[in-house]
């Protein structure tokens, strides 16, 4: 659902027709600054996108009413590609559905935490925000609703994508996480190493070994990539069944897919022939690798080996490769 008025109309229909709403098992809500999602970069478009889109007062209440009626919902995606207020997780109150997959661009607050605590079937979660601040007001020491998940919440969660490593540090322990995608929050090398140490200490506490690990970094460097590689190799939870690593400098035996950072190469590879040659050379040393993702200034090129022949795959979406292993 993209158009604002159409969204309100559809949600009103779902809220008023229980027989229809009971048939809904997947729902996507999409809000964008640019209603047409065009690539127009004019000054007027940029200026308009600086202000939150004007949402009618009945927009979120209509969605809330519909969600309370879709009792068999299993897949919920809430995409907010705009500057609008994201502190609206209250729309999830009184929902009885049990999700399998949840993409959430809402702010992390006690409404969202309460909802997640009740989701026993959820196995795939994306969260864009995380907040672990103290749950007491500094002036009055008044206890506020908790911002922490219950220890036994999300017992079946296997795939976690979060933009803050702090979220992974809290969510991974005690859960059967096999696919993890997150990002380092620190940029200073010593602080980032401390962050890495804590993250891997928590990864060890997953109840299942990782099959896919993708840790983004705002400042890729060879020295830190080697430190990260060393930590992966010497952590049992990230070696016994790992099949995907991103983004690193070198591959590890046993992996089927690897991302390689080549931005600092002079000259950096740019042609399909160059990418095929590099992938073929890599497979001489690590034949278990069947797919290589080359990262050049955050642009990704995928090379796949089929029957020993490497070919560039322009149609593969690199955003989902880490999920598919």
Buried (B, 14 or more C-beta within 10 A) or exposed (E): BBEBEEBBEBBBEBBEEEEEBBEBBEBEBBBBBBEEEEEEEEEEEEEEBEEEBEBEEEBBBBBBBBBBBBBEBBBBBBBBEBEBEBEBBBBBEEBEBBBBBBBBBBBBBBBBBBBBBBBEBBBBBBBBBBBEEEEEEEEEEEEEEEBEBEEEBBBEBBBBBBBBBBBBBBBBBBBBBBBBBBBBBBEEEEEBBEBBEBBBEBBEEBEEBBBBBBBBBEEBBEEBBEBBBEBBEEBEBBBEBBBBBBBBBEBBEEBBBBBBBBEEEEEEBEEBEBBBBBBBEBBEEBEEBBBBBBBBEEEBBBBBBEEEEBBBBEEBEBEEBBBBB
